[in-house]
Amino acid sequence: MMQQAAVVQDNRLKPQQAAKLLSKAIGALIALLSVALLAPFVLAAVNSEKDQWTYLTLAVIGIITGLVLFSQKTGEAKLRARQVFLLTTLCWVSASLFATLPFVFAQPYLGFTDAWFEAMSAITTTGATVIVGLDELPKSVLLWRGMLQWLGGIGIIVMAMAILPFLQVGGMRLFQAESSDMSGKFLPRSSLMVMAIGKVYLLLTALVILLYALGGMQTFDAFVHGMTTIGTAGFSNYDASFGHFADSPFLIVVGTIFMVAGALPFVLYIRAMKKDIEPIMKDTQVRAFLIFLLLTIVIIALIQVGKGREWGDAFLHTAFNVVSVVTTTGYATEDYGQWGNWSIMIFFYLMFVGGCTGSTAGGMKIFRFQLSQLLLRRQFSQLIHPNLVQVQTYQDRRVNDSLLGSMVAFCFTYFLLVAAIALGLSLFNLDFMTSISGAASAVSNVGPALGDIIGPSGNFSSLPDGAKFLLIFAMLAGRLEIMTVLILFHRHYWRH
């Protein structure tokens, strides 16, 4: 018995080994971001910007630091499943902190709090900004903002498909790529799945950039907005957001279509590329998502038409702004908070919805609303027929009590976090609308909130630093499905 116990103890991952494995992963991430930082350097050099050497210096320092961390010898040690929570959170925090540096040492020369807010908003594809005067900024920093959101978008897809399902975060195990009948038959390995997702992501990005350019956008604007559209991220090169292009119905339609595209499960695109389009046509989650969007757009547009707005203009801008909020992109063609008091309440509700799982969208995700409906239906059935035994399924897969329990826990924690962040924001003397909508927007990674301060026509620059730190935490937690972050604050997590 003593020998067996000794073997078990030897097989446990020592703290030093765990630290090396974590730093190795973080090093690889920093090196990757540093290589990406060379693109703004090249653009700054071409345009003879004064901060061009700042980008190069930060890139070189980041590459060296990343490679040093990555080169550590770890032997055959491997992280356990529970340690992936810590790894995921540390990677996002480290990425956002490194991404902060160009905002501090180059234009717009932000303070640390503002720079970290901007970087976290970018890397989590939230789209909230503290920068005023985007129209006048050098192209290099605008490119960096767009690239961060594009990288954050593909990063969350990979995490959602390869990591979160195994950790049973809020029912996401339903979409485990390797074990499901839907995906396991054609891409049995996670590495192949990640590569295929990357190809689809690049293809969709290239396509929307091309269409933006054909629609009249300048090449640079098309490139940046293409990245932030597919990433359902929402950073624009202009203070007016997508409203800068409000006089072009073609661009608004293209933006609407590709925001929807970014919010659909990327695994279904992979199947479509293999000439198997049936799943994307029959997927329960996709159908529910598209039907919800259609009904919401029609209802809101008809309300506006009833108030005297021309129907074509009403449907065009309603579709864009509704899709932008539901997919958590955060673009705006106009301040929908000015449509009427009713619109404020509707768009507040829409902040919580989100897109499909396995996409770049944030929010609660459509499938959780569908699982909630299953749970509610079962409760009604049991009240009427107490002895009834039902087998519940979702997309032809059995939904057990464990998955429903994790979903309920996630939803409860989601709204609890929004309430807690809103309360925290109110302690900084922010009004009710700013506090509650800011909290909902940050946790759902929507971007702009509601009200005169942080609404579609405002930004977050005037908020106190303490409020910004609260929102930084909210954006991180919301992007990583909440439980991944909050579990690190549980004392039992660190005991074993």
C-alpha positions in Angstrom: 0.0 0.0 0.0 2.8 2.4 0.9 4.5 1.7 -2.5 1.3 2.3 -4.4 0.8 5.6 -2.5 4.3 6.6 -3.4 3.7 5.9 -7.1 0.6 8.0 -7.0 2.5 10.8 -5.3 5.3 10.6 -7.9 2.7 10.8 -10.8 1.3 14.0 -9.5 2.3 17.2 -11.2 4.7 19.1 -9.0 4.2 22.9 -8.6 7.5 23.6 -10.4 6.5 21.5 -13.4 3.0 23.1 -13.5 4.6 26.5 -13.5 6.9 25.6 -16.3 4.1 24.2 -18.4 2.0 27.3 -17.8 4.8 29.7 -18.6 5.6 27.6 -21.7 2.1 28.1 -23.1 2.1 31.8 -22.2 5.5 32.2 -23.9 4.1 30.7 -27.1 1.2 33.1 -27.0 3.4 36.2 -26.4 5.7 35.2 -29.2 2.7 34.8 -31.5 1.4 38.3 -30.6 4.8 39.7 -31.0 5.1 38.4 -34.5 1.6 39.9 -35.2 3.0 43.2 -33.9 5.4 43.3 -36.9 2.4 44.1 -39.1 1.7 47.5 -37.4 5.4 48.2 -37.5 5.6 47.7 -41.3 2.5 49.9 -41.8 4.0 52.6 -39.5 7.3 52.4 -41.4 5.5 52.7 -44.8 3.6 55.7 -43.5 6.6 57.2 -41.8 4.9 57.3 -38.4 7.0 58.5 -35.5 6.2 55.4 -33.4 7.3 52.9 -35.9 10.4 51.8 -33.9 8.3 51.4 -30.8 6.4 48.7 -32.5 9.6 47.0 -33.6 11.2 47.2 -30.2 8.1 45.7 -28.5 7.9 43.0 -31.1 11.6 42.0 -30.6 11.3 42.1 -26.8 8.1 40.0 -26.9 9.6 37.4 -29.3 12.7 37.0 -27.2 10.7 36.8 -23.9 8.2 34.4 -25.5 10.9 32.1 -26.8 12.7 32.0 -23.5 9.6 31.0 -21.7 8.6 28.5 -24.4 12.1 26.8 -24.4 11.8 25.6 -20.8 12.2 21.8 -20.5 9.1 20.1 -19.0 9.9 16.5 -19.9 6.7 14.4 -20.3 4.7 16.4 -17.7 1.2 17.2 -18.7 -1.4 19.5 -17.2 -4.4 17.9 -15.6 -7.9 18.9 -16.7 -8.5 21.1 -13.7 -5.3 23.0 -14.4 -6.7 24.0 -17.8 -8.9 26.5 -16.0 -5.9 28.3 -14.7 -4.1 28.0 -18.1 -7.0 29.4 -20.1 -7.4 32.4 -17.7 -3.7 33.1 -17.6 -3.4 33.0 -21.3 -6.1 35.6 -21.8 -4.8 37.9 -19.1 -1.2 37.6 -20.4 -2.3 38.3 -23.9 -4.3 41.4 -22.9 -1.4 42.7 -20.8 1.1 42.3 -23.6 -1.4 43.8 -26.1 -1.6 46.8 -23.7 2.0 47.9 -24.4 1.5 49.5 -27.9 -1.4 51.6 -26.5 0.9 52.9 -23.8 4.2 53.5 -25.6 2.7 54.6 -29.0 -0.2 56.7 -30.0 -2.7 57.2 -28.4 -0.4 57.1 -25.4 -3.0 55.8 -23.0 -2.5 55.4 -19.2 -2.3 51.8 -18.0 -5.9 51.5 -17.0 -7.3 52.8 -20.3 -4.7 50.7 -22.2 -5.6 47.5 -20.4 -9.3 48.2 -20.9 -8.8 48.7 -24.6 -6.6 45.6 -25.0 -9.0 43.4 -22.9 -11.9 44.7 -24.9 -10.1 43.8 -28.1 -8.8 40.4 -27.2 -12.2 39.4 -25.8 -13.9 40.8 -28.9 -16.1 43.0 -26.7 -15.7 46.2 -28.8 -16.0 48.8 -26.0 -13.5 51.6 -26.4 -12.0 54.4 -24.3 -10.3 56.1 -27.3 -11.7 59.4 -28.6 -10.7 60.6 -32.0 -10.3 57.4 -33.8 -10.6 59.2 -37.2 -7.3 61.0 -36.5 -5.3 58.1 -35.1 -2.3 56.6 -37.1 -3.3 53.6 -39.1 -0.8 51.4 -37.2 -2.8 51.5 -34.0 -6.1 51.0 -35.8 -4.6 47.9 -37.4 -3.4 46.6 -34.1 -6.8 47.0 -32.6 -8.4 45.1 -35.5 -5.8 42.3 -35.4 -6.3 41.8 -31.7 -10.0 41.3 -32.2 -9.5 39.0 -35.1 -7.0 36.9 -33.1 -9.3 36.9 -30.1 -12.2 35.7 -32.3 -10.4 32.6 -33.6 -9.0 32.0 -30.1 -12.4 31.8 -28.5 -13.6 29.3 -31.2 -10.6 27.1 -30.6 -11.2 27.2 -26.8 -14.9 26.6 -27.1 -14.3 23.6 -29.4 -11.2 22.0 -27.8 -11.2 23.0 -24.1 -14.5 24.0 -22.6 -16.5 20.9 -23.6 -14.2 18.7 -21.6 -14.6 20.9 -18.5 -18.4 20.8 -18.7 -18.8 24.6 -18.6 -22.5 25.4 -18.8 -23.5 22.4 -20.9 -20.9 23.0 -23.6 -20.0 19.3 -23.5 -22.8 18.8 -25.9 -20.5 20.2 -28.5 -17.4 18.2 -27.8 -15.9 17.8 -31.2 -14.2 14.4 -30.9 -17.1 12.4 -29.4 -20.2 13.8 -31.1 -21.6 11.9 -34.0 -22.0 15.1 -36.0 -18.3 16.0 -36.2 -16.3 13.0 -35.1 -16.8 11.1 -38.4 -15.0 13.6 -40.6 -12.4 15.3 -38.2 -11.5 12.8 -35.4 -8.6 14.8 -34.0 -8.6 18.2 -32.3 -5.5 19.4 -34.2 -7.2 18.8 -37.5 -10.3 20.6 -36.2 -8.3 23.6 -35.2 -6.6 23.8 -38.6 -9.9 23.4 -40.4 -11.4 26.2 -38.3 -8.4 28.4 -39.2 -9.0 27.9 -42.9 -12.7 28.7 -42.7 -11.9 31.8 -40.6 -9.4 33.0 -43.1 -11.7 32.3 -46.0 -14.7 34.2 -44.5 -12.4 37.1 -43.5 -11.0 37.4 -47.0 -14.5 37.2 -48.5 -15.9 40.0 -46.4 -12.8 42.2 -47.0 -13.3 41.8 -50.7 -17.0 42.7 -50.6 -16.3 45.7 -48.4 -13.7 46.9 -50.9 -16.1 46.3 -53.8 -18.7 48.3 -51.9 -16.6 51.4 -51.7 -14.6 51.1 -48.6 -11.0 52.1 -48.8 -8.6 49.1 -48.7 -7.4 49.7 -45.2 -10.9 50.2 -43.8 -12.1 47.1 -45.6 -9.2 45.1 -44.1 -9.8 46.2 -40.5 -13.6 46.1 -40.6 -13.4 42.7 -42.3 -11.4 41.3 -39.4 -13.7 42.8 -36.7 -16.8 41.8 -38.5 -16.0 38.1 -38.7 -14.6 38.2 -35.2 -18.0 39.7 -34.1 -15.9 42.2 -32.3 -17.0 45.6 -33.4 -13.9 47.9 -33.4 -14.2 50.5 -36.1 -11.7 53.0 -37.5 -14.2 55.9 -36.8 -15.9 57.4 -33.8 -19.2 57.0 -35.6 -18.6 53.3 -35.8 -20.3 51.7 -38.8 -22.4 54.8 -39.0 -19.5 56.3 -41.0 -20.8 54.1 -43.9 -24.5 54.7 -43.2 -25.1 56.1 -46.7 -24.1 52.8 -48.3 -26.9 50.2 -48.1 -24.6 47.6 -49.7 -22.0 47.9 -47.0 -24.7 47.7 -44.3 -26.2 44.5 -45.9 -22.7 42.9 -46.2 -21.9 43.7 -42.6 -25.2 42.3 -41.4 -24.7 39.0 -43.4 -21.2 38.4 -42.2 -22.0 39.3 -38.5 -24.5 36.5 -38.7 -21.9 34.3 -40.4 -19.4 34.9 -37.6 -22.1 33.9 -35.0 -22.8 30.5 -36.6 -21.0 27.3 -35.5 -17.8 27.0 -37.5 -17.8 23.3 -37.4 -20.8 23.4 -39.8 -18.8 25.5 -42.3 -16.2 22.7 -42.3 -18.8 20.2 -43.2 -20.2 22.5 -45.9 -16.8 22.7 -47.4 -16.8 19.0 -47.6 -20.0 19.2 -49.6 -22.2 18.2 -46.7 -24.6 21.1 -46.3 -27.4 19.2 -44.7 -26.2 19.8 -41.0 -26.1 23.6 -41.4 -29.7 23.5 -42.9 -31.1 21.3 -40.2 -29.1 22.3 -37.1 -31.5 23.0 -34.3 -29.4 25.8 -32.8 -28.9 27.5 -36.2 -32.6 27.4 -37.0 -33.6 28.9 -33.6 -30.9 31.6 -34.0 -32.0 32.7 -37.4 -35.8 32.6 -36.6 -35.1 34.7 -33.5 -33.2 37.3 -35.5 -35.9 37.4 -38.2 -38.8 37.8 -35.7 -37.0 40.5 -33.7 -36.0 42.5 -36.8 -39.5 42.4 -38.2 -41.1 43.4 -34.9 -38.8 46.3 -34.2 -38.8 47.5 -37.9 -42.6 47.5 -37.9 -42.7 49.6 -34.7 -40.5 52.1 -36.4 -42.6 52.1 -39.6 -45.7 52.7 -37.4 -44.0 55.7 -36.0 -43.5 57.2 -39.5 -40.1 55.9 -40.6 -39.7 54.8 -44.2 -39.9 51.0 -44.3 -36.8 50.3 -46.3 -34.6 52.5 -44.1 -36.3 51.0 -41.0 -35.6 47.4 -42.0 -32.1 48.2 -43.1 -30.9 49.8 -39.9 -33.0 47.6 -37.7 -31.5 44.5 -39.2 -27.9 45.7 -38.8 -28.2 47.0 -35.3 -30.2 44.0 -34.0 -27.8 41.6 -35.5 -24.9 43.6 -34.2 -26.2 43.4 -30.6 -27.4 39.8 -30.7 -24.1 38.5 -32.2 -22.3 40.7 -29.6 -20.4 42.5 -32.4 -21.1 46.0 -31.2 -21.2 48.0 -34.4 -23.8 50.7 -34.8 -25.1 52.6 -37.8 -27.1 55.0 -35.5 -27.9 55.4 -31.9 -30.8 53.0 -31.4 -31.2 54.3 -27.9 -32.9 57.3 -29.5 -35.6 55.3 -31.2 -37.7 55.5 -28.1 -37.9 54.2 -24.5 -39.2 50.9 -25.8 -36.0 50.3 -27.8 -33.8 50.7 -24.7 -35.6 47.9 -23.0 -35.6 45.6 -26.1 -31.9 46.2 -26.8 -31.1 45.6 -23.1 -32.7 42.2 -23.4 -30.9 41.4 -26.7 -27.6 41.9 -25.0 -28.0 38.6 -23.2 -28.8 36.4 -26.2 -25.6 35.9 -28.1 -25.0 33.6 -31.1 -24.3 29.9 -31.5 -21.7 27.9 -29.6 -18.5 27.3 -31.5 -18.7 30.7 -33.0 -17.0 34.1 -32.3 -20.1 35.5 -30.6 -20.4 36.0 -26.9 -23.6 36.2 -24.7 -25.4 33.3 -23.2 -25.7 31.4 -26.5 -28.8 30.2 -28.1 -28.4 26.6 -27.1 -28.7 27.5 -23.4 -32.1 29.0 -24.0 -33.1 25.9 -25.8 -31.9 23.7 -22.9 -33.8 26.0 -20.5 -36.9 25.3 -22.6 -36.4 21.6 -22.3 -36.0 21.9 -18.5 -39.1 24.0 -18.2 -41.1 21.6 -20.3 -40.0 18.7 -18.2 -41.0 20.6 -15.0 -44.5 21.2 -16.4 -44.8 17.6 -17.4 -43.8 16.3 -14.0 -46.3 18.7 -12.3 -49.1 17.3 -14.5 -47.8 13.7 -14.5 -45.6 13.1 -11.4 -44.7 9.5 -12.4 -43.8 10.3 -16.0 -40.3 9.3 -17.1 -38.9 11.2 -20.1 -35.8 11.0 -22.1 -34.8 14.4 -23.3 -32.7 15.0 -26.4 -31.1 17.9 -28.1 -29.9 17.6 -31.7 -30.5 13.8 -31.4 -28.3 13.6 -28.3 -29.4 12.7 -24.9 -29.4 15.5 -22.4 -28.8 14.2 -18.9 -29.4 15.8 -15.5 -25.7 16.6 -15.1 -25.7 18.8 -18.3 -28.9 20.5 -17.3 -27.5 21.1 -13.9 -24.4 22.7 -15.3 -26.5 24.9 -17.6 -28.7 26.1 -14.7 -25.6 26.8 -12.6 -24.1 28.8 -15.5 -27.2 30.9 -16.1 -27.6 31.7 -12.4 -24.0 32.7 -12.1 -24.2 34.7 -15.3 -27.0 36.9 -14.0 -25.5 37.0 -10.6 -22.3 38.4 -12.1 -24.1 41.0 -14.1 -25.9 42.1 -10.9 -22.7 42.2 -8.9 -20.8 44.2 -11.5 -23.8 46.6 -11.9 -23.8 47.1 -8.1 -20.0 47.7 -8.2 -20.4 50.3 -11.0 -23.1 52.1 -9.1 -20.7 52.6 -6.2 -18.8 54.9 -8.5 -21.8 57.2 -8.7 -22.8 56.0 -12.2 -26.5 56.1 -13.0 -28.7 53.0 -13.1 -28.8 52.7 -16.9 -25.0 53.1 -17.2 -24.4 50.6 -14.4 -26.8 47.8 -15.5 -26.3 48.1 -19.2 -22.5 48.5 -18.8 -22.4 45.3 -16.7 -24.6 43.4 -19.2 -22.6 44.6 -22.1 -19.2 43.6 -20.6 -20.3 40.2 -19.4 -21.9 39.5 -22.7 -19.0 41.0 -24.7 -21.4 43.2 -26.6 -19.4 46.5 -26.6 -21.4 49.6 -26.5 -24.1 49.7 -23.8 -27.1 52.0 -23.4 -27.5 55.6 -22.2 -25.8 58.9 -23.0 -22.4 58.0 -21.5 -21.6 54.5 -22.8 -24.3 54.1 -25.4 -23.8 53.6 -29.2 -22.9 57.3 -29.6 -20.6 57.4 -26.6 -17.7 55.5 -25.1 -16.1 54.4 -21.8 -13.4 57.0 -21.5 -15.1 59.1 -18.9 -15.7 56.2 -16.4 -13.5 56.1 -13.2 -10.5 53.8 -13.2 -12.2 51.6 -10.6 -15.2 51.1 -12.8 -12.9 50.2 -15.8 -11.1 47.6 -13.7 -14.5 46.0 -12.8 -15.5 46.0 -16.5 -12.1 44.4 -17.4 -12.8 41.6 -15.1 -16.4 41.3 -16.4 -15.2 41.1 -20.0 -12.7 38.4 -19.2 -15.1 36.3 -17.2 -17.8 36.7 -19.8 -15.5 35.7 -22.6 -14.3 32.6 -20.8 -17.8 31.4 -19.9 -17.6 32.7 -16.3 -17.0 29.4 -14.5 -13.5 29.1 -15.9 -12.5 32.3 -14.1 -14.7 32.2 -11.0 -13.5 28.7 -10.0 -10.1 30.1 -9.4 -11.5 32.0 -6.5 -12.8 28.9 -4.8 -10.5 27.8 -1.9 -10.9 24.1 -2.7 -9.4 24.6 -6.2 -6.0 25.3 -4.7 -6.0 22.6 -2.0 -5.2 19.7 -4.2 
